[in-house]
Amino acid sequence: MMKMKYFIAMNKRIMLTSVFIFIAALCADCRQYMVRRIMIGTKLEGINLSGVDFYNLNLEKINLSRAKLIRSNFSFAVLKNARFINADLREADLSGADLSGADLRGANFRNAVLKNTLLSKANLIDAYFYEASLIDADLREAIMIDGVTGEADMGEIQEKINRGGSINYVHLRHADLAGAAVNDKWKAFIEHQNVKNFDKIIWVK
């Protein structure tokens, strides 16, 4: 009799656990559905979506220019070729996100987390990454200075920046670049940006 009661009690616990897991899964699906509903048929430029959870969503080519996205969660989201021109992404979490080819001109990433983020071929002109974490980020072929081509004289450009010349470039002061992959043509430029862990950057051709 005792064994039977124990068996019934255990079955109830298993069933309740299964129900909770099912509800949690439904809630996760509801969140993704609701976020997608926000994205569809809505003018997103300049919208305030601060603190919204976009975790692991596919938002390729989305236009969030001038949007307010403070402390929003974009971790592991697909943001290829997205537009975040002049967007406010302070303290946002973009760890593991795919921002390859994205237009980030003028965006504010102060204190944002971009660990393991793909930023290859992204346009970073006039973006602010002050105190941001770019640990292990992929910055290969990212655009860091306006008008720089493969044949550009980086020494001359750096001198112009030092003199306060009118050149638009990415701002990386105190950003942590430990383990980040960066094209070696930007070495002198980044050294003058006063970044953290400059000696741990992985320089690539």
C-alpha positions as CSV (number, residue, x, y, z in Angstrom):
1,M,0.0,0.0,0.0
2,M,2.8,2.4,0.9
3,K,4.6,1.6,-2.3
4,M,1.5,2.3,-4.3
5,K,1.0,5.7,-2.6
6,Y,4.7,6.6,-3.2
7,F,4.3,5.6,-6.9
8,I,1.2,7.8,-7.3
9,A,2.9,10.7,-5.6
10,M,5.9,10.4,-7.8
11,N,3.7,10.2,-10.9
12,K,1.9,13.4,-9.9
13,R,5.3,15.2,-9.4
14,I,6.5,14.0,-12.8
15,M,3.2,15.2,-14.4
16,L,3.3,18.6,-12.7
17,T,6.9,19.0,-13.8
18,S,6.0,18.1,-17.4
19,V,3.1,20.7,-17.2
20,F,5.5,23.4,-16.0
21,I,8.0,22.6,-18.7
22,F,5.2,22.7,-21.3
23,I,3.9,26.1,-20.0
24,A,7.5,27.5,-20.0
25,A,7.9,26.4,-23.6
26,L,4.6,28.0,-24.5
27,C,5.6,31.2,-22.8
28,A,8.9,31.3,-24.7
29,D,7.0,30.7,-27.9
30,C,4.5,33.5,-26.9
31,R,7.4,35.9,-26.3
32,Q,8.9,35.2,-29.7
33,Y,5.4,35.5,-31.3
34,M,4.8,38.9,-29.5
35,V,8.2,40.3,-30.5
36,R,7.7,39.2,-34.1
37,R,4.2,41.0,-34.0
38,I,6.0,44.1,-32.8
39,M,8.4,43.8,-35.7
40,I,5.8,43.3,-38.5
41,G,3.8,46.2,-39.8
42,T,5.4,48.7,-37.4
43,K,7.6,51.7,-38.2
44,L,10.6,50.8,-36.1
45,E,12.9,53.8,-36.8
46,G,13.1,55.9,-33.6
47,I,11.0,53.4,-31.6
48,N,11.6,52.8,-27.8
49,L,12.3,49.1,-27.2
50,S,14.5,49.5,-24.2
51,G,14.8,46.3,-22.1
52,V,13.0,44.1,-24.7
53,D,14.2,40.5,-25.0
54,F,15.2,39.6,-28.6
55,Y,17.2,36.6,-27.6
56,N,18.0,34.2,-30.4
57,L,15.5,35.8,-32.8
58,N,16.1,36.1,-36.6
59,L,16.0,39.8,-37.3
60,E,18.1,39.9,-40.4
61,K,17.9,43.2,-42.3
62,I,15.8,44.9,-39.6
63,N,15.9,48.7,-39.5
64,L,16.2,50.0,-35.9
65,S,17.8,53.3,-36.8
66,R,17.5,55.9,-34.1
67,A,15.7,53.4,-31.9
68,K,16.1,53.5,-28.1
69,L,17.4,50.0,-27.1
70,I,19.0,50.6,-23.7
71,R,19.7,47.3,-21.9
72,S,17.9,45.3,-24.6
73,N,18.9,41.6,-25.0
74,F,20.0,40.7,-28.5
75,S,22.3,37.8,-27.5
76,F,22.6,35.1,-30.2
77,A,20.2,37.0,-32.4
78,V,20.7,37.1,-36.2
79,L,21.1,40.7,-37.2
80,K,23.0,40.3,-40.5
81,N,22.8,43.5,-42.6
82,A,20.6,45.2,-40.0
83,R,20.5,49.0,-39.6
84,F,21.2,50.6,-36.2
85,I,22.2,54.0,-37.4
86,N,22.3,56.4,-34.5
87,A,20.6,53.9,-32.2
88,D,21.0,53.9,-28.5
89,L,22.3,50.5,-27.4
90,R,23.9,51.5,-24.1
91,E,24.3,48.5,-21.7
92,A,22.6,46.2,-24.3
93,D,23.6,42.5,-24.5
94,L,24.7,41.5,-28.0
95,S,26.9,38.6,-27.0
96,G,27.1,35.9,-29.7
97,A,24.9,37.9,-32.1
98,D,25.5,38.0,-35.8
99,L,25.9,41.6,-36.9
100,S,28.0,40.9,-40.0
101,G,27.4,43.5,-42.6
102,A,25.3,45.6,-40.2
103,D,25.2,49.4,-40.5
104,L,26.1,50.7,-37.0
105,R,27.1,54.3,-37.9
106,G,26.6,56.7,-35.0
107,A,25.2,54.0,-32.7
108,N,26.0,54.3,-29.0
109,F,27.3,51.0,-27.5
110,R,28.6,52.5,-24.3
111,N,29.0,49.7,-21.7
112,A,27.4,47.2,-24.0
113,V,28.4,43.5,-24.1
114,L,29.5,42.2,-27.5
115,K,31.4,39.1,-26.4
116,N,31.9,36.6,-29.3
117,T,29.8,38.9,-31.6
118,L,30.2,38.8,-35.3
119,L,31.0,42.3,-36.7
120,S,32.7,41.3,-39.9
121,K,32.1,43.8,-42.7
122,A,30.0,45.9,-40.3
123,N,30.1,49.7,-40.7
124,L,31.4,51.1,-37.4
125,I,31.9,54.7,-38.5
126,D,31.2,57.2,-35.6
127,A,29.9,54.3,-33.4
128,Y,30.8,54.7,-29.7
129,F,32.0,51.6,-27.9
130,Y,33.3,53.3,-24.8
131,E,33.8,50.8,-22.0
132,A,32.1,48.1,-24.1
133,S,33.2,44.4,-24.0
134,L,34.3,43.2,-27.4
135,I,36.1,40.1,-26.0
136,D,36.6,37.5,-28.7
137,A,34.5,39.5,-31.2
138,D,35.1,39.1,-34.9
139,L,36.0,42.5,-36.4
140,R,37.6,41.3,-39.6
141,E,36.9,43.6,-42.5
142,A,34.9,45.9,-40.3
143,I,34.9,49.5,-41.5
144,M,36.6,51.6,-38.8
145,I,37.6,54.8,-40.6
146,D,35.6,56.6,-43.3
147,G,37.1,56.4,-46.8
148,V,39.9,54.0,-46.0
149,T,40.7,51.5,-48.8
150,G,43.3,48.8,-48.9
151,E,45.8,51.2,-50.4
152,A,45.3,54.0,-47.9
153,D,48.3,55.4,-46.0
154,M,47.3,54.6,-42.4
155,G,50.2,56.6,-41.0
156,E,49.0,59.8,-42.8
157,I,45.4,59.1,-41.7
158,Q,46.5,58.6,-38.0
159,E,48.5,61.9,-38.1
160,K,45.4,63.7,-39.4
161,I,43.3,62.2,-36.6
162,N,45.9,63.2,-34.0
163,R,45.8,66.8,-35.4
164,G,42.0,66.8,-34.9
165,G,41.3,66.6,-38.7
166,S,37.8,66.0,-40.0
167,I,37.9,62.2,-40.2
168,N,35.0,60.0,-39.1
169,Y,36.0,56.9,-37.3
170,V,34.9,54.3,-34.7
171,H,35.4,55.3,-31.0
172,L,36.8,52.5,-28.9
173,R,38.1,54.2,-25.7
174,H,38.5,51.7,-22.9
175,A,36.7,49.0,-24.9
176,D,38.0,45.5,-24.0
177,L,39.3,43.8,-27.1
178,A,40.9,40.7,-25.5
179,G,40.9,37.9,-28.1
180,A,39.1,40.0,-30.7
181,A,40.1,39.3,-34.4
182,V,41.0,42.5,-36.1
183,N,42.7,43.3,-39.5
184,D,46.3,44.3,-38.9
185,K,45.9,47.5,-41.0
186,W,44.1,49.0,-38.0
187,K,46.9,48.2,-35.5
188,A,48.3,51.8,-35.2
189,F,44.8,53.3,-35.2
190,I,43.5,51.0,-32.4
191,E,46.7,51.5,-30.4
192,H,45.9,55.2,-30.2
193,Q,42.3,54.5,-29.1
194,N,43.4,53.5,-25.6
195,V,41.6,50.2,-25.6
196,K,41.9,47.5,-22.9
197,N,44.0,44.3,-23.6
198,F,45.6,45.7,-26.8
199,D,48.3,43.1,-26.4
200,K,45.7,40.3,-26.5
201,I,44.1,41.3,-29.9
202,I,44.4,38.7,-32.6
203,W,45.8,40.5,-35.7
204,V,44.8,39.0,-39.1
205,K,45.7,39.9,-42.7
